């Protein structure tokens, strides 16, 4: 994820008195292979002493086409569009609570659509579980793509924090 985007979301949530643990370990560099195996250990370690209602794995849609930057105007601000990528158990790995995670993502996306239409692109369901089996409320949120500016991504975090504040109250 772009440096600073996770920090922005963390700070905005903390300012709303929403507890956050911001884990910043990089698992896909210098080698992408087995990055989810490495990140699984990190998430398990964090959750062992910090139970959570929501686990967000922030990503950026890293398409090779740097001209692709999905965005939406919210008032007079241009925000990078967000997208949930939700895992399932279709790929053969155990993920018994994937429907629970999906329902939570849908609840968040519905609130976002009510508050800030267009902030989220349509949700994507994958056959892979992306470590989302580790906790209730686990999800990937993609923040824009390679064509979005840092400013657009930071603006999105402002609006995402507002949505989460409403959903988590």
Secondary structure, DSSP 4 states (H G I P E B T S, - for coil): --TTHHHHHHHHHHHTT----------SSS--TTHHHHHHHHHHHHHHHS--S-EEEEEEE--S-TT---EEEETTEEEE-EEEEE--STTSS--TTHHHHHHHHHHHHHHHHHHSTTSBPPPEE-SS-TTGGGSTTEEEEEEEETTS-HHHHHHHHHHHHHHHHHHH-
